[in-house]
Amino acid sequence: MNSTTWTIYRTGYVPASDTAGAKILVMNLETNQGRHQAFDWEVGGGEPQHLHAVMQAAAGSIVRVERGGTWSKANNKGGGYYYAVEKVEEEA
């Protein structure tokens, strides 16, 4: 029988620059490592974009994703969401 594990992710919007398009930064809070996911214009903006980025970054056999809350930077200049991702644990 396969077991599952939970990982918490935090997302944040990274605006476009002169040399790169907009992205969503997805931070794995367990490993403290981040990954930039390209903004997918077909998904639209807001929370669906952040959820889409988490699904891409987590990849693998995802069982479910639960939104845990929101966070914001000082002066409400950006922010994002917290997500808990349950995945099937890979057997060695």
Disulfide bonds with the S-S distance in Angstrom:
none
